Amino acid sequence: MDIIGTITQCCSGDIDELLCKAGRYYVYVHKGLDGTVFYVGKGTGNRAYSKDRQPEWYYFVENILNNQYDVEIVRDGITEEDALRIEDALLAKHAASVINLQNMYAPVDSRMLIDYSDAMRGYSDAYKLAQRLDKEGKTLEAIETYETAYTAYVKAMNFNDYQQGARSLLPKQRISPTQLADHYSKFLVKQGLYEQVVTFYERYFSCFGEGQSGVEISLKKRAEKSRMKVLR
């Protein structure tokens, strides 16, 4: 990837007026060639130019900016505490154009965010209850509650598109509920419900794709063994 332009010292508006103590930190921004800030960060040494970034950053730089961007140092030679204050101010100023994952100022669809949060809360509550029912040996109630948790999680993923601004340009992630899949499938195997293991596996990977995490590989093997038992 090419870094276009030179390093500059830049202060503007209220950020320029913030009084800072001397230190070894600086605050930097990454900008498109049109001057739009798409990333804000703080660091020391060579951090501003490092390509050790999250996948979202690579996607944005490669697919939206055609690998061309500027690095700009906003404030240099300050303490980490002051760097955090300035970083926060910049995130607020450029809220709609930055792709930082941790940005409380990022514009969102508030209704969809509430629906997402409610669904995730429903998932968490049902999952905890299902585990408790599992331990208590209440098989039918546990199965029903595991299913409720899974349904709530899928519903949450349907509302996981609440990001607006620049983050809306990034690929939408559907993070799979691996913990639930692991516990639920093990529970079904323990109960000898092999056909239900296979059914859950097919439904799970149809929705979330065949991931390569250790849990998902184990789930696939568990389903294959269960399928063999069903076919006997």
C-alpha positions in Angstrom: 0.0 0.0 0.0 1.2 3.5 -0.8 1.2 6.3 1.6 0.7 9.5 -0.4 1.9 12.9 0.9 4.1 14.0 3.7 3.9 14.2 7.5 2.5 17.6 8.6 1.8 19.2 11.9 -1.9 20.3 11.9 -4.1 21.9 14.5 -7.5 23.4 13.9 -10.5 24.8 15.8 -11.0 23.9 19.4 -8.5 21.1 19.2 -5.8 23.6 18.5 -6.7 25.5 21.7 -6.4 22.4 24.0 -3.5 22.9 26.4 -1.3 19.9 26.6 1.6 18.8 28.8 4.8 17.7 27.2 5.2 14.0 26.6 6.2 11.3 24.1 2.8 10.7 22.5 1.1 12.1 19.4 -2.3 12.1 17.8 -2.6 11.3 14.1 -5.3 10.9 11.4 -5.4 9.0 8.1 -7.1 10.9 5.3 -8.2 10.2 1.8 -6.7 12.2 -1.0 -9.8 14.5 -0.9 -8.9 15.4 2.7 -11.6 13.4 4.4 -10.5 11.9 7.7 -11.3 8.2 7.8 -9.2 7.0 10.9 -8.1 8.7 14.1 -5.4 7.3 16.4 -2.8 8.0 19.0 0.6 6.5 19.5 4.4 6.7 19.8 7.3 5.9 17.5 6.1 4.7 14.1 2.5 3.9 15.0 1.0 6.4 12.6 2.5 4.6 9.6 2.1 1.1 10.8 0.0 -1.3 8.7 -0.8 -3.5 11.7 -4.5 -2.6 11.5 -7.9 -4.2 11.8 -9.4 -5.9 8.7 -11.9 -3.1 8.3 -9.1 -0.6 7.8 -7.5 -2.7 5.1 -10.8 -3.1 3.3 -11.5 0.6 3.4 -8.0 1.5 2.2 -7.9 -1.1 -0.6 -11.5 -1.0 -1.8 -12.6 2.6 -1.1 -9.4 4.6 -1.3 -7.5 2.5 -3.9 -4.5 2.2 -1.5 -3.9 5.9 -1.4 -4.1 8.0 1.8 -2.3 10.6 3.7 -0.9 10.4 7.3 -1.2 13.6 9.2 0.2 14.3 12.7 -2.4 16.5 14.6 -0.5 17.1 17.8 2.9 15.8 18.8 5.0 15.6 22.0 2.2 15.3 24.5 1.2 13.0 27.3 -0.9 9.9 26.8 -3.8 11.5 28.8 -3.8 14.6 26.6 -3.5 12.4 23.5 -6.6 10.5 24.5 -8.5 13.8 25.0 -7.6 15.0 21.5 -8.3 11.7 19.9 -11.8 11.8 21.5 -12.3 15.3 20.2 -11.3 14.3 16.7 -13.6 11.2 16.8 -16.4 13.5 17.6 -15.5 16.1 14.9 -15.2 13.4 12.2 -17.8 11.0 13.5 -19.5 10.4 10.2 -16.4 9.8 8.1 -14.2 7.7 10.4 -14.2 3.9 10.5 -12.8 3.5 14.0 -14.5 0.5 15.7 -14.5 2.2 19.1 -16.2 5.5 18.4 -19.1 6.5 20.7 -19.9 9.4 18.3 -20.5 7.2 15.2 -23.9 7.8 13.6 -26.3 4.9 13.9 -29.9 4.0 13.2 -31.1 4.4 16.8 -34.2 2.3 16.3 -32.2 -0.6 14.8 -29.6 -0.3 17.5 -32.2 -0.6 20.2 -33.7 -3.7 18.4 -30.3 -5.2 18.2 -29.5 -4.6 21.8 -32.9 -6.0 22.9 -32.4 -9.2 20.8 -28.8 -9.7 22.2 -30.1 -9.3 25.7 -32.8 -11.9 25.0 -30.2 -14.2 23.6 -27.9 -13.8 26.7 -30.8 -14.3 29.2 -32.1 -17.4 27.3 -28.6 -18.9 26.9 -27.8 -18.6 30.6 -31.2 -20.2 31.5 -30.7 -23.0 29.0 -27.3 -23.9 30.6 -29.0 -23.9 34.0 -31.8 -26.2 32.8 -29.2 -28.4 31.2 -27.4 -28.9 34.5 -30.6 -29.6 36.3 -31.4 -32.4 33.9 -34.6 -30.7 32.5 -34.1 -31.9 28.9 -37.2 -30.6 27.2 -37.1 -27.2 28.9 -33.4 -26.9 28.0 -33.9 -27.7 24.4 -36.7 -25.2 24.1 -34.6 -22.5 25.8 -31.5 -23.2 23.7 -33.7 -22.8 20.6 -35.1 -19.5 22.0 -31.6 -18.3 22.5 -30.5 -19.3 19.0 -33.6 -17.6 17.5 -32.9 -14.4 19.5 -29.3 -14.4 18.2 -30.3 -14.8 14.6 -32.8 -11.9 15.1 -30.0 -9.8 16.5 -27.8 -10.4 13.4 -30.7 -9.1 11.3 -30.5 -5.8 13.1 -26.7 -5.7 13.1 -26.8 -3.2 10.2 -27.3 -0.2 12.5 -24.0 1.5 11.6 -24.3 4.6 9.4 -21.6 7.0 8.2 -18.4 5.6 6.8 -18.8 2.3 8.6 -21.8 1.5 6.5 -19.4 1.1 3.5 -17.7 -1.9 5.2 -18.8 -5.5 4.7 -21.5 -6.5 7.2 -20.2 -9.1 9.7 -22.4 -12.0 10.9 -20.6 -13.2 14.0 -21.6 -16.7 14.8 -22.7 -17.8 18.3 -20.0 -20.4 18.7 -20.4 -20.8 22.5 -24.1 -21.6 22.1 -23.4 -24.0 19.2 -20.8 -25.8 21.2 -22.9 -26.2 24.4 -26.2 -27.0 22.6 -24.7 -29.6 20.3 -22.8 -31.3 23.2 -26.1 -31.4 25.2 -28.0 -33.0 22.3 -25.2 -35.6 21.9 -25.4 -36.3 25.6 -29.1 -36.9 25.3 -28.6 -39.2 22.3 -30.6 -36.9 20.1 -28.3 -37.4 17.1 -30.8 -36.4 14.4 -31.4 -33.1 16.2 -27.6 -32.5 16.2 -27.5 -32.9 12.5 -30.5 -30.7 12.0 -29.0 -27.9 14.2 -25.6 -28.2 12.4 -27.2 -27.8 9.0 -29.3 -24.8 10.2 -26.3 -23.2 11.9 -23.9 -23.3 8.9 -26.7 -22.4 6.5 -27.1 -19.2 8.4 -23.5 -18.4 9.4 -21.3 -20.3 6.9 -18.7 -22.9 7.7 -16.2 -21.1 9.9 -12.8 -22.5 10.8 -12.6 -21.8 14.5 -11.8 -24.7 16.8 -15.4 -24.8 18.0 -16.9 -24.9 14.6 -14.5 -27.6 13.4 -15.5 -29.7 16.5 -19.2 -29.0 15.7 -18.8 -30.3 12.2 -17.1 -33.5 13.4 -19.8 -33.9 16.1 -22.5 -33.6 13.4 -20.7 -36.1 11.1 -20.5 -38.7 13.9 -24.2 -38.1 14.7 -25.2 -38.5 11.1 -23.4 -41.9 11.0 -25.4 -43.0 14.1 -28.7 -41.9 12.5 -27.9 -43.9 9.3 -27.2 -47.1 11.2 
